[in-house]
Amino acid sequence: MGKTLHLIDSAIAMPIIRYLQSINAPVVKLMEQADLPLSLLENKQQKIPTFPWWKLMQLAYDETGDKALGFNLDEQQKLEVLTPILANIQSESSSVYDALVNFIDLRNKVSSHGQFWLNKQSKGAWFIRGRSEFDPQYGVVPMEQVVFANMLRLVRSFISKGWAPKLITLVQEDKHKVFVQYYPGAMISDSNLFTGFYIPDAILGELSAELADKQGSTHSNEILPETFTDTLYQALLPYRRVKLPELKEVPEKIGLSLRQIQRRLAKEGTCYKEVIQRIRYDIAKEWLLNPDYKIIDISNSLGYSSSGHFTRAFSRWAGITPGKYRKRELAKRQDE
């Protein structure tokens, strides 16, 4: 089985962007280097590919020279991206055990990447997150810091704020001793398969009977569409505000090779050109609903050499010309 094209909700990526803005780092330059869509700066909710987000974390880590970047990022965001999820968790959880099972289940709605789970043992449980599928040169150090700090902050939101784990496992080598500085009383084992910490039963509590089934079904990825074609469509959609990428540019944006992309699309009976045409069609329908947008301008923005080419393409998709589509849809709005 090959690598997965992962997606995240854009709200998860915004804290690193806001943090970089707060320290006057060159945000736009770093986003361009990471191949992140600049539409993120509009702060509109959308799905984006996970791969360039990790690249941005690495670039920020290198740019700032901050060895504790992930911990500083966590301190700024304080689980704000999980606030809606936490509200549901708090109302449905009677123990830390309940809260973590509910978190793992709900978290899959905002990110397909990095599986979390609880490994229950006789006197407690390991709360852990799996290793990244991505090239380890990108963002592993700061990402592990922020993920670990978020995991611990989550647990602390249900118990004493001062509680700290005594046993910690890390994927990366803690060569700068950052974790040692933050958790001086813990036994830390690095260069492992998982990142996480051990929670004793006295902290964990009991799992409610009604959550027993949910605990065994927390590894789904609800944010991912059913097909690779649909997932690629979602990954590329945020780039429409500037310029849809050519096929040769896509690997750097999603973390899959050109061959993997072409093979998976072919397996589903389609090709990259058809994915781009679908995006153009959906963008065109959206823009045609704004009477202030001239059809010639829509045509140019979508990369057509003439409005005639755009009209013919749109007519193949919709069965009617752009002008007639606009007239029909605007009339429907007036009747509503």
Long-range contacts (C-beta under 8 A, 24 or more apart in sequence): 2-256, 2-260, 2-264, 3-133, 3-255, 3-256, 3-260, 4-112, 4-113, 4-133, 4-224, 5-49, 5-228, 5-231, 5-232, 5-235, 5-254, 5-255, 5-256, 6-49, 6-50, 6-51, 6-111, 6-112, 6-113, 6-133, 6-224, 6-255, 7-47, 7-48, 7-49, 7-50, 7-111, 7-112, 7-113, 7-223, 7-224, 7-231, 7-234, 7-235, 8-47, 8-48, 8-50, 8-53, 8-110, 8-111, 8-112, 8-113, 8-223, 9-45, 9-46, 9-47, 9-110, 9-111, 9-223, 10-40, 10-44, 10-45, 10-46, 10-47, 10-48, 10-238, 11-45, 11-81, 11-110, 12-53, 12-81, 12-110, 12-111, 13-40, 13-48, 13-53, 13-56, 14-40, 14-43, 14-81, 15-73, 15-76, 15-77, 15-80, 15-81, 16-53, 16-56, 16-57, 16-60, 16-73, 17-41, 17-56, 18-76, 18-77, 19-60, 19-72, 19-73, 19-76, 19-77, 20-60, 22-76, 23-64, 25-60, 25-63, 25-64, 26-63, 30-56, 30-59, 30-60, 30-63, 31-56, 33-59, 34-59, 35-252, 35-253, 37-238, 37-239, 37-241, 37-242, 38-241, 38-242, 39-238, 39-239, 39-240, 39-241, 39-242, 40-238, 42-241, 46-237, 46-238, 47-223, 47-234, 47-235, 47-237, 47-238, 48-235, 48-238, 49-235, 49-253, 49-254, 49-255, 50-111, 50-112, 50-113, 50-134, 50-255, 51-134, 51-138, 51-253, 51-254, 51-255, 52-252, 52-253, 53-139, 54-132, 54-134, 54-138, 54-139, 54-143, 55-138, 55-139, 56-139, 57-138, 57-139, 57-142, 57-143, 57-146, 58-137, 58-138, 58-139, 58-140, 58-142, 60-142, 61-139, 61-141, 61-142, 67-141, 67-176, 67-178, 68-145, 68-178, 68-181, 68-182, 69-141, 69-142, 69-145, 69-146, 70-141, 70-142, 70-143, 70-144, 70-145, 70-146, 70-147, 70-148, 70-149, 71-145, 71-146, 71-149, 71-178, 71-182, 73-142, 73-145, 73-146, 74-145, 74-146, 74-149, 74-150, 74-153, 75-149, 78-153, 79-150, 79-153, 79-154, 79-157, 81-110, 82-107, 82-150, 82-154, 85-109, 85-110, 86-154, 86-157, 90-158, 93-158, 93-208, 94-205, 94-206, 94-208, 95-158, 95-204, 95-205, 95-206, 95-207, 95-208, 96-155, 96-158, 96-159, 96-199, 96-203, 96-204, 96-205, 97-125, 97-204, 97-205, 97-206, 97-207, 98-205, 98-207, 98-208, 98-211, 99-154, 99-155, 99-158, 100-127, 100-154, 100-155, 101-207, 101-211, 101-214, 101-215, 101-218, 102-211, 102-214, 103-154, 104-218, 105-214, 105-217, 105-218, 108-218, 108-219, 108-220, 108-221, 108-222, 108-223, 109-222, 109-223, 110-223, 111-223, 112-221, 112-223, 112-224, 114-147, 115-219, 116-151, 116-218, 117-218, 117-219, 118-215, 123-200, 123-201, 124-198, 124-199, 124-200, 124-201, 124-203, 124-204, 125-198, 125-199, 125-204, 126-169, 126-194, 126-196, 126-197, 126-198, 126-199, 127-151, 127-155, 127-196, 127-197, 127-198, 127-199, 128-169, 128-194, 128-195, 128-196, 129-194, 129-195, 129-196, 130-193, 130-194, 131-171, 131-193, 131-194, 132-171, 133-255, 134-255, 135-255, 140-171, 140-172, 141-172, 144-170, 144-171, 144-172, 144-195, 145-178, 145-179, 147-195, 148-179, 148-195, 148-196, 148-197, 151-196, 151-197, 152-197, 155-199, 155-203, 159-203, 163-203, 165-197, 165-198, 165-199, 166-198, 167-197, 167-198, 168-196, 168-197, 168-198, 169-194, 169-195, 169-196, 169-197, 170-195, 171-195, 227-268, 228-264, 228-265, 228-267, 228-268, 229-265, 229-268, 229-270, 229-275, 232-261, 232-265, 232-275, 233-275, 233-278, 233-279, 236-275, 236-276, 236-279, 237-279, 237-282, 240-279, 240-283, 243-303, 244-276, 244-279, 244-280, 244-303, 247-272, 277-313, 277-317, 280-313, 281-314, 281-317, 281-318, 284-310, 284-314, 284-322, 285-318, 285-325, 285-329, 288-322, 288-325, 288-326, 288-329, 289-326, 289-329, 289-330, 289-333, 291-326, 291-330, 295-322, 295-323, 295-326, 298-322
